[in-house]
Amino acid sequence: MSSEYLQQLLRDNFSGWISSISNQHRILSLSLGAQNALYRLLKSEIDCTPTFDLRENYIDDLQCFDTNLNQIASELLALYIGDIPVGSTIDSNSPFFTSTVSIDEQSKTQAELIKNGYCYSPISLNDQQIRLLQEGLREQTFKTKGLYPQVLTGAQILNLISMDKSPPIVDGDTYWLEDMDRLAHTPLFLSLAFDPYIISTAARYLGCPPIHVQTNAWFSFPGATSKNNLSMNGQMFHQDKEFIKFFKVFIYISDVGFQQGPHCYVEGSHHDELHLKGVPLSDRVADKDIGKYYDKSRIKTAIGKAGTILFGDTSCVHKGCPVINGNRAIVQLEYASSLYLSPVIPFNGFQTSSQPLSQYSEIFSKRISLNYNSPLRMKFISYINSIGTDKKLSFYLKFKLFAVRLKKIIFG
């Protein structure tokens, strides 16, 4: 594809931006692959075209979206979608963040995220709020990964934890949420996902209105240290490339010390990503080998009391440490700058005029809830059901090569 296609698209839709000489130089300095990736992203946004079924064909586009290209994309998306609300106060009606977070604190968080890829939130959840989240998980279903999944309700898991017991771990040491759509529509978790503090932080980091794409939770316990188990449960170093740019919120709902499987990351590695060092996207790297790619002084471990909130860009190299003693319980939210090549099943829709979106403008509400789309969810599921098993593995695990390797690990 010629770069002229991108130039024409920018002249037609972003004439003010591309009229700047410096922006013209920024576009011309991009590789042809990066220009094509940017063109396809913007075209899909302008045409409102879903691209989940194109992920395997254009997976290399995600490798083009480095810090530089993401900055350009964010500027253009912000212009196309509209202003970003980044107010200095937190909605007093929120069940979570009722304290004020100053502009200085928000700016400090943004600067640290841009520099390091991760940052602790300056405010945390209190004991009552943690109990609310735990109660919200009791009615959910969780299961392990592997050939013979173990299935338990959140209530069963939490009851075992209250008795200092662990659930069965014969097929993996982590119990993953089975139905994100169900949890995402729970009023409490809807309020959390669209809380002004969370949305504002995501918008500041992404540089454009964020799209909520994931509400997840899982429980981890001491278990096998085999490569298979560590790989399946994200306990080996890797980087994510789910979207062109994304932002995650990790909420500890149990105390997480060094023995409870804390999140671990390589500071600043969203700038010098692992795939740029020759490691395929989503490939796993053993602890003993990570020093080949990064100075070990950059490896940081995020411990914290229950209620601790960690913001992160997991295009940084990261992992969950295996649990040695006790357990780790986490709620995770994820936000993306665009749904281009999205690998996640959309949520069922809901009225954007209702709480908790009524506090935002109509345009902004539609954008942040863009992944709540029942017709698109049906198309996505239909697409998954129409393709073969190997492609399903490739789609869900994001990359075909990794899927093949994982099958070899599991089946020999």
C-alpha positions, -999 to 999 in steps of 0.1 A, spaced: 0 0 0 14 35 -9 18 61 18 -3 84 -3 -34 66 10 -26 77 45 -17 112 34 -51 115 16 -70 101 46 -53 127 69 -60 155 45 -97 145 43 -102 140 80 -74 157 99 -66 186 78 -56 209 107 -33 183 121 -15 173 89 -11 210 78 15 213 105 50 208 89 63 190 120 34 165 118 41 160 81 77 151 90 64 128 118 43 108 92 71 107 66 96 95 92 74 64 98 83 31 81 59 20 53 47 -7 76 39 18 103 21 41 79 0 12 66 -9 2 101 -19 37 110 -40 39 78 -59 7 86 -65 18 122 -79 52 112 -99 38 83 -116 13 106 -124 41 131 -138 64 104 -158 36 88 -169 22 122 -158 -12 109 -151 -41 133 -117 -57 127 -116 -87 151 -117 -111 121 -87 -94 106 -64 -99 136 -45 -129 122 -40 -112 88 -27 -80 102 -11 -91 135 21 -75 124 4 -41 126 5 -44 164 43 -46 164 44 -12 146 25 6 174 55 15 195 57 46 218 61 69 188 33 56 166 9 53 196 15 90 204 5 99 168 -25 76 169 -36 90 203 -35 126 190 -55 117 159 -81 97 179 -85 125 204 -92 149 176 -116 125 159 -135 116 191 -134 148 211 -122 162 243 -110 141 272 -126 150 306 -98 150 331 -112 169 360 -95 174 393 -122 161 416 -139 128 421 -177 123 419 -189 122 455 -216 97 445 -190 71 436 -191 40 459 -153 38 455 -133 70 452 -149 98 472 -117 116 481 -102 144 459 -72 136 437 -55 169 428 -43 179 394 -7 176 406 -13 140 418 -30 131 385 -1 146 366 25 128 387 7 95 381 6 102 343 43 111 342 53 80 361 32 58 338 47 73 307 82 69 321 80 35 338 48 19 324 35 12 360 25 33 390 7 27 423 -25 47 427 -22 74 453 -55 63 468 -67 28 476 -99 9 485 -109 7 521 -119 -25 540 -157 -20 533 -151 -15 496 -129 -46 495 -157 -66 511 -181 -52 485 -159 -65 457 -155 -99 474 -192 -102 478 -196 -94 442 -173 -123 433 -191 -148 454 -218 -154 428 -194 -157 399 -179 -189 385 -142 -196 383 -122 -224 366 -86 -235 361 -70 -238 327 -58 -271 312 -71 -305 301 -93 -311 331 -106 -278 344 -117 -275 380 -148 -253 384 -158 -235 417 -180 -205 426 -164 -175 441 -183 -183 473 -167 -218 475 -132 -203 469 -137 -175 495 -151 -200 520 -120 -222 516 -98 -192 520 -115 -182 552 -106 -216 566 -70 -213 554 -75 -240 528 -68 -242 491 -91 -255 464 -81 -284 441 -51 -274 420 -46 -306 400 -51 -287 368 -36 -253 374 -31 -232 405 -52 -202 393 -90 -200 391 -99 -176 363 -133 -158 360 -155 -178 336 -178 -151 324 -165 -115 322 -198 -103 306 -218 -113 337 -194 -96 361 -191 -65 338 -229 -60 341 -230 -63 378 -240 -28 391 -211 -26 415 -185 -35 389 -201 -12 363 -196 16 388 -160 6 393 -152 3 356 -167 37 348 -156 55 379 -144 91 370 -110 85 388 -103 53 368 -116 67 335 -96 100 340 -64 81 347 -69 59 317 -77 88 294 -46 107 305 -23 78 299 -39 67 266 -41 103 254 -76 98 241 -110 87 254 -106 51 267 -127 21 258 -135 -3 286 -127 -38 273 -122 -61 303 -135 -67 338 -117 -97 351 -108 -115 384 -89 -145 395 -76 -164 425 -41 -179 427 -28 -205 451 5 -224 457 8 -250 429 30 -267 403 61 -249 391 61 -267 358 67 -247 327 32 -256 315 15 -243 346 36 -211 347 30 -204 311 -7 -210 311 -12 -187 341 10 -158 331 37 -166 356 66 -164 331 79 -131 318 60 -119 286 45 -88 271 9 -83 260 -2 -68 227 -39 -70 229 -46 -36 214 -25 -8 198 -23 9 232 -40 -2 265 -40 5 302 -48 -19 330 -59 -15 366 -49 -42 391 -68 -42 424 -55 -64 451 -84 -78 472 -61 -98 494 -28 -89 511 0 -95 486 35 -99 500 65 -114 483 51 -150 489 16 -143 477 24 -140 440 28 -103 435 28 -87 400 63 -83 386 74 -61 357 104 -47 339 104 -10 345 102 11 313 101 -19 290 71 -5 271 97 17 255 121 -11 245 96 -39 241 106 -76 243 96 -83 206 122 -56 195 148 -78 211 139 -108 190 114 -125 213 81 -132 195 50 -114 208 34 -132 237 63 -157 240 73 -167 275 108 -160 289 121 -180 320 134 -161 350 169 -174 343 168 -159 308 153 -124 314 188 -110 322 197 -116 286 173 -88 276 171 -65 306 193 -54 335 178 -71 365 178 -38 384 148 -29 363 127 -58 376 102 -44 401 78 -64 424 45 -48 433 35 -59 468 6 -43 487 -21 -46 512 -57 -55 502 -71 -24 485 -38 -15 467 -44 -3 431 -16 -7 405 -19 10 372 0 -6 343 7 -9 306 14 -46 301 32 -41 268 59 -38 295 75 -72 302 57 -86 332 45 -117 350 25 -128 380 49 -144 405 39 -179 416 22 -181 450 44 -197 476 22 -193 507 -14 -182 511 -32 -168 481 -37 -139 458 -70 -124 447 -71 -97 420 -97 -77 401 -85 -63 368 -99 -37 345 -86 -29 311 -90 1 287 -79 5 251 -75 35 229 -91 16 200 -108 -17 192 -87 -22 161 -79 -59 159 -95 -65 192 -91 -101 206 -118 -98 233 -154 -108 231 -176 -77 233 -199 -73 262 -237 -73 259 -250 -38 255 -268 -15 280 -282 19 280 -255 45 280 -279 71 294 -282 52 327 -259 53 357 -229 52 358 -225 68 324 -249 97 329 -221 118 344 -203 119 310 -212 136 277 -231 115 252 -202 113 228 -178 103 256 -202 78 271 -206 61 237 -169 58 233 -160 44 267 -188 19 264 -181 10 228 -173 -26 236 -208 -30 251 -224 -41 219 -248 -71 217 -249 -74 179 -211 -72 177 -209 -98 205 -231 -122 184 -209 -116 153 -178 -122 173 -191 -155 188 -204 -166 154 -170 -159 139 -152 -179 166 -176 -208 161 -171 -208 124 -133 -213 124 -113 -243 132 -98 -254 165 -63 -243 156 -75 -208 146 -95 -205 178 -64 -212 198 -45 -187 176 -72 -161 181 -75 -164 218 -38 -167 225 -32 -139 201 -5 -154 180 -5 -186 160 31 -195 167 26 -194 205 -6 -214 202 13 -242 184 40 -242 210 15 -243 238 -3 -273 223 31 -291 221 37 -283 258 2 -296 268 -1 -326 244 36 -335 240 
